[in-house]
């Protein structure tokens, strides 16, 4: 186990995506945050929806996941935000060392 996790979330505004990224990086809860524009299709309160969103992949230490998830939850504008944990089964040793160093507090 590499000890890395990826928190996945979506937001409807690029400014909010950037703000979440900056907060996570400033707190050293994430080593890297990728922001990607996407199109989401989903059912919300019984209604089919299709929206433009921004997908965030936040790379974090496994032990920091809960704190990162709480930061995202506190700052998120959605009533029910997507907050998913994806554990990294294996990572390049150099990348892992960088991510651990980037989140050292």
C-alpha distances in whole Angstrom, upper triangle without the diagonal:
4,6,8,10,13,17,19,23,26,29,33,34,33,34,32,29,29,30,27,25,27,27,23,23,26,24,21,19,18,18,19,21,22,25,27,30,30,32,31,33,33,35,36,38,40,40,39,38,37,36,35,31,29,25,23,19,18,15,14,11,10,12,15,15,18,20,20,20,23,25,25,26,29,30,30,33,32,33,30,28,25,21,18,15,12,9,7,5,6,9,12,11,15,14,11,13,16,14,14,17,19,18,19,21
4,6,9,12,15,18,21,25,28,31,32,30,31,29,26,27,28,24,22,24,24,20,20,23,21,18,16,15,14,16,18,20,23,25,28,28,31,30,33,33,35,36,38,40,40,39,37,36,35,33,30,27,23,21,17,15,12,11,9,9,11,14,14,17,19,18,19,22,23,23,25,28,28,28,32,31,33,30,27,24,21,18,14,12,9,6,6,5,6,9,9,11,10,7,10,12,11,10,14,15,14,16,19
4,7,10,13,16,20,23,26,30,30,29,30,27,25,25,25,22,20,22,21,18,18,20,18,15,13,13,13,15,17,19,22,24,28,28,31,30,32,32,34,34,36,38,39,37,36,35,34,32,29,26,22,19,16,14,11,9,6,5,8,10,10,14,15,15,16,19,20,20,22,24,25,26,29,29,30,27,24,22,19,16,12,11,8,7,8,9,9,12,11,14,12,8,11,13,10,9,13,14,12,13,16
4,7,10,13,16,20,23,26,27,25,26,24,21,22,22,19,17,19,19,15,15,18,17,14,11,10,10,12,13,15,18,20,24,24,27,26,29,29,31,31,34,36,36,35,33,32,30,28,25,22,19,16,12,10,7,6,5,5,8,9,9,13,14,13,14,17,18,18,20,22,23,23,26,26,28,25,22,19,16,14,10,9,6,5,8,9,8,11,11,13,10,8,11,11,8,9,12,12,11,13,16
4,7,10,13,17,20,23,24,23,24,22,19,20,20,17,15,18,17,14,15,18,16,14,11,10,11,11,12,14,16,18,21,22,24,23,25,25,27,28,30,32,32,31,29,28,27,25,22,19,16,13,10,8,6,5,6,5,9,9,7,11,12,11,11,15,15,15,17,20,20,20,23,22,24,21,18,15,12,10,6,6,4,5,9,10,11,14,15,16,13,11,14,14,11,11,15,14,12,15,17
4,6,10,13,16,20,20,20,21,19,15,17,18,14,13,16,16,12,14,17,16,14,11,9,10,10,9,10,13,15,18,18,20,20,22,22,25,25,28,29,29,28,26,25,23,22,18,16,12,9,6,5,5,6,8,8,12,11,8,11,13,10,10,14,14,13,15,18,18,17,20,20,22,19,16,13,10,8,6,5,6,7,11,12,12,15,17,17,14,13,16,15,12,13,16,15,13,17,19
4,7,10,13,17,18,17,18,16,13,15,15,12,11,15,14,11,13,16,15,14,11,9,12,11,9,11,12,14,17,17,19,18,20,20,22,22,25,27,27,25,23,23,21,20,16,14,10,8,6,5,7,7,10,10,12,10,7,10,11,8,7,11,11,9,12,15,14,14,17,16,18,15,12,10,7,6,5,6,9,11,14,16,16,19,20,21,17,16,19,18,14,16,18,16,14,18,19
4,7,10,14,15,15,17,14,12,14,15,12,12,15,15,13,15,18,17,17,14,12,14,12,10,10,10,11,13,13,15,14,17,16,19,19,22,24,23,22,20,19,17,16,13,11,7,6,5,6,9,11,14,13,16,14,11,13,14,11,9,13,13,10,12,15,15,13,15,14,16,14,10,7,6,5,7,8,11,13,16,18,18,20,22,23,19,18,21,20,17,19,21,19,18,21,22
4,7,10,12,13,14,12,9,12,13,10,11,15,14,13,15,18,18,18,15,13,16,14,11,11,10,11,12,12,14,12,15,14,17,16,19,22,21,20,17,17,15,14,10,8,6,5,7,8,12,13,17,16,18,16,13,14,15,11,9,12,12,8,10,13,12,9,12,11,13,11,7,5,5,7,9,11,15,16,20,22,21,24,26,26,22,22,24,23,19,21,24,21,19,23,24
4,7,9,10,12,10,8,12,13,11,12,15,15,15,17,20,20,20,18,16,18,16,12,11,9,9,9,9,11,9,12,13,15,15,18,20,19,17,15,13,11,10,6,5,5,6,9,11,15,17,20,20,22,19,16,17,18,14,13,15,14,10,11,14,12,9,10,9,12,11,7,6,8,10,13,14,18,20,23,25,24,26,29,28,25,25,27,25,22,24,26,23,22,26,27
4,6,8,9,7,6,10,11,10,11,14,15,15,17,19,20,21,19,17,20,17,13,13,10,10,10,10,11,11,14,14,16,15,18,20,19,18,14,13,10,9,6,5,7,8,12,13,17,19,22,23,24,21,19,19,19,16,14,15,14,10,11,13,11,8,8,8,11,11,8,9,11,13,16,18,21,23,26,28,27,29,31,31,27,27,29,27,24,26,28,25,23,27,27
4,7,9,8,8,11,12,12,14,17,17,18,20,22,23,24,22,21,23,20,16,15,12,11,9,10,10,10,13,14,16,14,17,20,17,16,13,12,8,7,4,6,9,11,15,17,20,22,26,26,28,25,22,23,22,19,18,19,17,14,15,16,13,10,9,9,12,13,11,12,14,17,20,21,25,26,30,31,30,32,34,34,30,30,33,30,27,30,31,28,27,30,31
4,5,5,6,9,10,11,13,14,16,17,19,20,21,23,22,20,22,19,15,14,11,11,10,11,12,13,16,17,19,18,21,23,21,20,16,15,11,9,7,7,10,11,15,17,20,22,26,27,28,25,23,24,23,19,19,19,17,14,16,16,13,11,10,11,15,16,13,14,16,19,22,23,26,27,31,32,30,32,34,33,29,30,32,29,27,29,30,26,26,29,29
4,5,5,6,9,10,11,12,14,15,16,18,20,21,20,18,20,17,13,12,8,9,8,11,13,15,18,20,22,21,24,26,24,23,19,17,13,10,8,6,10,10,14,15,19,21,25,26,28,24,23,24,23,19,19,20,18,15,17,17,14,13,12,14,18,18,15,16,17,19,22,23,26,26,30,30,29,30,32,30,27,28,30,27,24,27,28,24,24,27,28
4,5,5,6,9,10,10,12,14,15,16,18,20,19,18,19,17,14,14,11,12,12,15,17,18,21,22,25,23,26,28,26,25,22,20,16,14,11,10,12,12,16,16,19,21,25,26,28,24,23,23,22,19,19,19,16,14,16,16,12,12,12,14,18,19,16,17,18,21,23,24,27,28,31,32,30,31,33,31,28,29,30,27,24,27,27,23,23,26,26
4,5,5,6,8,10,10,12,14,15,16,18,17,16,18,16,13,13,11,13,13,15,17,17,20,21,22,21,23,26,25,24,20,19,16,13,11,9,11,11,14,14,18,19,23,24,25,21,20,20,19,15,15,16,13,11,13,12,9,8,8,11,15,16,13,14,15,18,20,22,25,26,29,30,29,30,32,31,27,27,29,26,23,26,26,22,22,25,25
4,5,5,6,9,10,11,12,14,16,17,15,14,15,13,9,9,7,9,10,12,15,15,19,20,22,21,24,26,25,24,20,19,15,13,9,7,8,7,10,11,15,16,20,22,23,19,18,19,18,14,14,16,13,10,13,14,10,9,11,12,16,16,13,13,13,16,18,19,22,22,26,27,25,27,28,27,24,24,26,23,20,23,24,20,19,23,23
4,5,5,6,9,10,10,12,14,15,15,13,14,12,9,10,8,11,12,15,18,19,22,23,26,25,28,30,29,27,24,22,19,16,13,10,11,9,12,12,15,17,20,22,23,20,19,20,18,15,16,17,14,12,15,15,12,12,13,16,19,19,16,17,16,18,20,21,23,24,27,27,25,27,28,26,23,24,25,22,19,22,22,18,18,22,22
4,5,5,6,9,10,10,12,14,14,13,15,13,11,12,11,14,15,18,20,21,24,25,27,25,28,30,29,28,25,24,20,18,15,12,13,11,14,13,16,17,20,22,23,19,18,19,17,14,15,15,11,10,13,12,9,10,12,15,18,19,16,17,16,19,20,22,24,25,29,29,27,28,29,28,24,25,26,23,20,22,22,19,18,21,20
4,5,5,6,9,10,11,12,11,10,13,12,9,11,10,13,15,17,19,19,23,23,25,23,26,29,28,27,24,23,20,18,14,11,11,9,11,10,13,14,17,19,19,15,14,15,13,10,11,12,8,7,10,10,7,8,11,13,16,16,13,14,13,15,16,18,20,21,25,26,24,26,27,26,22,22,24,21,18,20,20,17,16,19,19
4,6,5,6,8,10,10,10,8,10,8,6,8,8,12,14,17,20,20,24,24,27,26,29,31,30,29,26,24,21,18,15,12,11,8,9,8,11,12,15,17,18,15,14,16,14,11,12,14,11,9,13,14,11,12,14,16,20,19,15,15,14,16,16,17,19,20,23,24,22,23,24,23,19,19,21,18,15,17,18,14,13,17,17
4,6,5,6,8,10,10,9,11,10,9,11,11,15,17,20,23,24,27,28,30,29,31,34,33,32,29,27,24,21,18,15,15,12,13,11,13,14,17,19,20,16,16,18,15,12,14,15,11,11,15,14,12,14,16,19,22,22,18,19,17,19,19,21,22,22,26,26,24,25,25,24,20,21,21,18,16,18,17,14,13,16,16
4,6,5,6,8,9,9,11,12,10,14,14,17,19,22,24,24,28,28,30,28,30,33,33,32,29,28,25,23,19,16,16,13,14,11,13,13,16,18,18,14,14,15,12,10,12,12,8,9,12,11,9,12,15,17,20,20,17,18,16,18,18,20,21,22,26,26,24,26,26,25,22,21,22,19,17,18,18,14,13,15,15
4,6,5,6,5,5,8,9,8,12,13,16,19,21,24,24,27,27,29,28,30,33,32,32,29,28,25,23,19,16,15,11,11,8,10,9,12,14,14,11,11,12,10,7,10,11,8,8,12,12,11,13,16,18,20,20,16,16,14,15,15,17,18,19,22,23,21,22,23,22,18,18,19,16,13,14,15,12,10,13,13
4,5,5,6,5,6,7,8,11,13,17,20,22,25,26,29,29,32,31,33,36,35,34,31,30,27,24,21,17,16,13,12,9,10,10,12,15,16,12,13,15,13,10,13,14,11,12,16,16,14,16,19,21,24,23,20,19,17,18,17,18,19,19,23,22,20,21,21,19,16,16,17,14,11,13,12,9,8,11,11
4,5,8,8,10,11,12,15,16,20,23,25,28,28,32,32,34,33,35,38,37,37,34,32,29,27,23,20,19,16,16,13,13,13,15,18,17,14,15,16,13,12,15,15,12,13,17,16,14,17,20,22,25,25,21,22,20,21,20,22,22,22,26,26,23,24,24,22,19,19,19,16,14,15,14,10,10,11,11
4,5,8,10,12,13,16,18,22,24,26,29,29,32,32,34,32,34,37,37,37,34,33,30,28,24,21,20,17,16,13,13,11,13,15,14,11,12,13,10,9,13,12,10,12,15,14,14,16,20,22,24,23,20,21,18,19,19,20,21,21,25,25,23,24,24,22,20,19,18,16,14,14,13,11,8,10,9
4,5,7,10,11,15,17,21,24,26,29,29,32,32,34,33,36,38,38,37,35,33,31,28,25,21,20,16,15,11,11,9,10,13,12,9,12,13,11,9,13,14,12,13,17,17,16,18,22,24,26,25,22,21,18,19,17,19,18,19,22,21,19,20,20,19,16,15,15,13,10,10,10,7,5,7,7
4,7,9,10,14,16,20,23,24,27,27,30,29,31,30,33,35,35,34,32,31,28,27,23,20,18,14,13,9,8,6,8,10,10,6,8,10,7,6,10,11,9,11,14,14,14,16,20,21,23,22,19,18,15,15,14,15,15,16,19,20,18,20,20,19,16,15,15,14,10,10,11,9,6,9,9
4,6,7,11,13,17,20,21,25,24,28,28,30,29,32,35,34,33,30,29,27,24,21,17,15,11,10,6,5,5,7,10,11,8,9,12,10,8,11,13,11,11,15,16,15,16,20,21,23,22,18,17,14,15,13,14,14,14,18,18,16,17,17,17,13,12,13,12,8,9,11,8,6,10,11
4,7,10,14,17,20,22,26,26,29,30,32,32,35,37,37,35,33,31,28,26,22,19,17,13,11,8,6,6,8,12,13,11,12,15,14,11,14,17,15,15,19,20,19,20,23,24,27,25,22,20,17,17,15,15,15,14,17,16,14,15,15,13,10,10,11,8,5,8,8,5,6,9,12
4,7,10,13,17,19,22,23,26,27,30,30,33,35,34,33,30,28,25,23,19,16,13,10,8,6,5,8,11,14,16,13,13,17,16,12,15,17,15,15,18,20,18,19,22,23,25,24,20,19,16,16,15,15,15,14,18,17,14,15,16,14,11,12,13,10,8,11,12,9,9,13,15
4,6,10,13,15,19,19,23,24,27,27,30,32,31,29,26,24,22,19,15,12,10,6,5,4,6,9,13,15,17,14,14,16,15,12,13,16,14,12,16,18,16,16,18,19,22,21,17,16,14,14,14,14,15,15,19,19,16,18,19,18,14,15,17,14,11,14,15,12,12,16,18
4,7,10,12,16,17,21,22,25,26,29,31,29,27,24,22,19,16,13,10,8,5,5,7,9,12,16,18,20,18,16,19,19,15,16,19,17,15,18,20,17,17,19,19,23,21,17,16,15,15,15,14,16,16,19,19,17,18,20,19,15,16,19,16,14,17,18,15,16,19,21
4,7,10,13,15,18,20,23,23,27,28,27,25,21,19,16,13,10,6,6,5,7,9,12,15,19,20,23,20,18,20,20,16,17,19,17,14,17,19,16,15,17,17,21,20,16,15,15,15,16,16,19,19,22,22,20,22,24,23,19,20,22,20,17,21,22,18,19,22,24
4,6,10,12,16,18,21,22,26,27,25,22,19,16,14,11,8,5,5,7,9,12,14,18,21,23,25,23,21,23,23,19,19,22,20,17,19,21,19,17,18,18,21,20,17,15,16,16,18,17,20,20,23,23,22,23,25,24,21,22,25,22,20,23,25,22,22,26,28
4,7,10,13,16,19,20,24,25,22,20,17,13,11,7,6,4,6,9,12,15,18,21,25,26,28,26,23,25,25,21,21,23,21,18,20,22,19,17,17,17,20,20,17,15,17,18,20,20,23,23,26,27,25,26,29,28,25,26,29,26,24,27,28,25,26,29,31
4,6,10,13,16,17,21,22,20,17,14,10,8,6,5,6,7,10,13,16,19,22,26,26,29,26,24,25,26,22,21,24,23,19,21,23,20,18,18,17,20,18,16,14,16,17,19,19,22,23,26,26,26,27,30,30,26,27,30,28,26,29,30,27,27,31,33
4,7,10,14,15,19,19,16,13,10,7,6,5,6,8,9,13,16,19,22,25,28,29,31,29,26,27,28,25,23,25,24,21,22,24,22,19,18,16,19,18,16,15,17,18,21,21,24,25,28,29,29,30,33,33,29,31,34,31,29,32,34,31,31,34,36
4,6,10,12,15,16,13,11,8,6,5,6,7,9,10,13,16,19,22,24,28,27,30,28,24,25,26,23,21,23,23,19,20,22,21,17,16,14,16,15,13,12,15,16,19,19,23,24,27,29,29,31,34,34,30,31,34,32,29,32,34,31,31,34,35
4,7,10,13,13,11,7,6,4,7,9,10,13,13,17,19,22,25,27,30,29,32,30,27,27,29,26,23,26,26,22,22,25,23,19,18,16,17,15,15,13,17,17,21,21,25,26,29,31,31,33,36,37,33,34,37,35,32,35,37,34,34,37,38
4,6,10,10,8,6,5,7,9,11,12,15,14,18,19,22,25,27,30,29,31,29,26,26,28,25,22,24,25,21,20,23,22,18,17,14,15,13,13,12,16,16,20,21,24,26,29,31,32,34,37,38,34,34,37,36,33,35,38,35,34,37,38
4,7,6,5,5,6,9,11,14,15,18,18,20,22,25,28,29,32,31,33,31,27,27,29,27,23,25,26,22,21,24,23,19,18,14,14,13,14,13,17,18,21,23,27,29,31,34,34,37,40,41,37,37,40,39,36,38,40,38,36,40,40
4,5,5,7,7,10,11,15,15,17,18,20,23,25,28,29,32,30,32,30,27,26,27,25,22,23,24,20,19,21,21,17,15,12,11,10,12,13,16,18,22,24,27,30,32,35,35,38,41,41,38,37,40,39,36,37,40,37,35,39,39
4,6,9,10,13,15,18,18,21,21,24,26,28,31,32,34,33,34,32,29,27,29,27,24,24,26,22,20,22,22,19,17,13,11,11,14,15,19,20,24,26,30,33,35,38,39,42,44,45,41,40,43,42,39,40,43,40,38,41,41
4,7,9,13,15,19,20,23,23,26,28,30,33,34,36,35,36,35,31,30,32,30,27,28,29,26,23,26,26,22,20,17,15,14,17,17,21,22,26,28,31,34,36,39,40,43,45,46,43,42,45,44,41,42,45,42,41,44,44
4,6,10,12,16,17,21,21,24,27,29,32,34,37,35,37,35,32,31,32,30,27,28,29,25,24,26,25,22,19,16,15,15,17,18,21,23,26,28,32,34,36,39,40,42,45,46,42,42,45,43,40,42,45,42,40,44,44
4,7,10,14,15,19,19,23,25,28,31,33,36,34,36,35,31,31,32,30,27,28,29,25,24,27,26,22,20,17,17,16,17,17,21,22,25,26,30,32,35,37,37,40,43,43,40,40,43,42,39,41,43,40,39,43,43
4,6,10,12,15,17,20,22,25,29,31,34,33,35,33,29,29,31,28,25,27,27,23,22,24,23,19,17,14,15,15,15,15,19,20,24,25,29,31,33,35,36,38,41,41,38,38,41,39,36,39,41,38,37,40,41
4,7,9,13,14,18,21,24,27,30,33,32,34,32,29,30,30,28,25,27,27,23,23,25,23,19,18,15,17,16,16,16,19,20,24,24,28,30,32,34,34,36,39,39,35,36,39,37,34,37,39,36,35,39,40
4,6,10,12,16,19,22,25,27,31,31,33,30,27,28,28,25,23,25,24,20,20,22,20,17,15,13,16,15,14,14,18,19,23,24,27,29,32,33,33,35,38,37,34,34,37,35,32,35,37,33,33,37,37
4,7,10,13,17,19,23,26,29,29,32,29,26,27,27,24,22,24,23,19,20,22,19,16,15,14,17,17,15,15,18,19,22,23,26,27,30,32,31,33,35,35,31,32,35,32,30,33,34,31,31,34,35
4,6,10,13,16,19,22,25,26,28,25,23,23,24,20,19,21,19,16,17,19,16,13,12,12,15,14,12,12,14,16,19,20,23,24,28,29,28,30,32,32,28,29,31,29,26,29,31,27,27,31,31
4,6,10,13,16,19,22,23,25,23,20,22,21,18,17,19,17,14,16,18,15,13,13,13,16,16,12,12,13,15,17,18,21,22,25,26,25,27,29,28,25,25,28,25,23,26,27,24,23,27,28
4,7,10,13,16,19,20,22,20,17,19,19,16,15,18,16,13,15,18,15,13,14,14,17,15,12,10,11,12,14,14,17,18,21,22,21,23,26,25,22,22,25,23,20,23,25,22,21,25,26
4,6,10,12,16,17,19,17,14,16,16,13,12,15,14,11,13,16,14,12,14,14,17,16,12,10,10,11,12,12,15,16,20,20,19,21,23,23,19,19,22,20,17,19,21,18,18,21,23
4,6,10,13,14,17,15,12,15,15,12,12,15,14,12,15,17,16,15,17,17,20,18,14,12,10,10,10,10,12,12,16,17,15,17,20,19,16,16,19,17,14,16,18,16,15,19,21
4,6,10,11,14,11,10,12,12,9,10,13,12,10,14,16,15,14,17,18,20,18,15,13,11,10,10,10,12,12,16,16,15,17,18,18,14,14,16,14,11,13,15,13,12,16,17
4,7,9,12,10,9,13,13,10,12,15,14,13,16,19,18,18,21,21,24,22,18,16,13,12,10,10,10,9,13,13,12,14,15,15,11,10,13,11,8,10,12,10,10,13,16
4,6,8,6,6,10,10,8,10,13,13,13,16,18,18,18,22,22,24,22,19,17,13,12,10,10,10,10,13,14,12,15,15,15,12,10,12,11,7,8,11,9,8,11,13
4,5,5,7,10,10,10,12,14,15,15,18,20,20,21,25,25,26,24,21,19,16,14,11,11,10,10,13,13,12,14,14,15,12,9,11,11,8,7,10,10,7,10,12
4,5,5,8,10,10,11,14,15,16,17,20,21,21,25,24,26,23,20,18,14,13,9,10,8,9,11,13,13,16,16,17,15,12,14,15,11,10,14,14,11,13,15
4,6,7,8,10,11,13,14,16,17,19,20,21,25,25,26,24,21,20,16,15,12,13,11,13,15,16,16,19,18,19,17,14,15,16,13,11,14,14,11,12,13
4,6,5,6,9,10,11,12,14,16,17,18,22,22,24,21,19,18,14,14,11,13,12,14,16,18,17,20,19,20,17,15,16,16,12,11,13,13,9,11,11
4,6,5,6,9,10,10,12,14,15,16,20,20,21,18,16,14,10,10,8,10,10,12,15,17,17,20,20,21,18,16,17,17,14,13,16,15,12,14,15
4,5,5,6,9,10,10,12,14,15,19,19,19,17,15,14,11,11,9,13,13,16,18,20,21,24,24,25,22,19,21,21,17,16,19,18,14,16,16
4,5,5,6,9,10,11,12,14,18,19,19,18,16,16,12,13,12,15,15,18,21,22,22,25,24,25,22,20,21,20,16,16,18,16,13,14,13
4,5,5,6,9,10,11,12,16,17,18,16,14,13,10,11,10,13,14,16,19,21,20,23,23,23,20,18,19,18,15,15,17,15,12,14,14
4,5,5,6,9,10,10,14,14,15,13,10,10,7,9,9,12,14,16,20,22,22,24,25,25,22,20,22,21,18,18,20,18,15,18,18
4,5,5,6,9,10,13,14,14,13,11,12,10,12,12,16,17,20,23,25,25,28,28,28,25,23,25,24,20,20,22,20,17,19,18
4,5,5,6,8,12,14,15,14,12,13,11,13,14,17,19,21,24,26,25,27,28,27,24,23,24,22,19,19,21,18,15,17,16
4,6,5,6,10,11,12,12,9,10,8,11,12,15,18,20,23,25,24,27,28,27,24,23,25,23,19,20,22,19,17,20,19
4,6,5,9,9,10,9,7,9,8,11,13,17,19,22,25,27,27,30,31,31,27,26,28,26,23,23,25,22,20,22,22
4,6,9,10,11,12,10,13,12,15,17,20,22,25,28,30,29,32,33,32,29,28,29,28,24,24,26,23,20,23,21
4,7,9,11,12,10,13,12,16,17,21,23,25,29,30,29,31,32,32,28,27,29,27,23,24,25,22,20,23,22
4,6,8,9,7,10,10,14,16,19,22,24,28,29,29,31,33,32,28,28,30,28,24,26,27,24,22,25,24
4,7,9,8,11,13,16,19,22,25,27,31,33,32,34,36,35,32,31,33,31,28,29,31,27,25,28,28
4,5,5,9,11,14,18,21,24,26,30,32,32,34,36,36,32,32,34,32,29,30,32,29,27,30,30
4,6,10,12,15,19,22,25,28,31,33,34,36,38,38,35,34,36,34,31,32,34,31,29,32,31
4,7,9,12,16,19,22,25,28,30,31,34,36,36,32,31,34,33,29,30,32,30,27,30,30
4,6,9,13,16,19,22,25,27,27,30,32,32,29,28,30,29,25,27,29,26,24,27,27
4,6,10,13,16,19,22,24,24,27,29,30,26,25,28,27,23,25,27,25,23,26,27
4,7,10,13,16,19,22,22,25,27,27,24,22,25,24,20,22,24,22,20,23,24
4,7,10,13,16,18,19,22,24,25,22,20,23,23,19,20,23,22,20,23,24
4,6,10,12,15,16,19,21,22,19,17,20,20,17,18,21,19,17,20,22
4,6,9,12,13,16,18,20,17,15,19,19,16,17,20,19,18,21,23
4,6,9,11,14,16,18,15,13,16,17,14,15,18,18,17,19,21
4,6,7,11,12,15,12,10,14,15,12,13,17,17,16,19,21
4,7,11,12,15,13,12,15,17,15,15,19,20,19,21,24
4,7,9,12,11,9,13,14,13,14,17,18,18,20,23
4,6,8,7,6,10,11,10,12,15,15,16,18,21
4,6,5,6,9,10,11,12,14,15,17,18,22
4,5,5,6,9,10,10,12,14,16,17,20
4,5,5,6,9,10,11,12,14,16,19
4,5,5,6,9,10,10,12,14,18
4,5,5,6,9,10,11,12,16
4,6,5,6,9,10,11,14
4,5,5,6,9,10,14
4,5,5,6,9,12
4,6,5,6,10
4,5,5,9
4,6,9
4,6
4
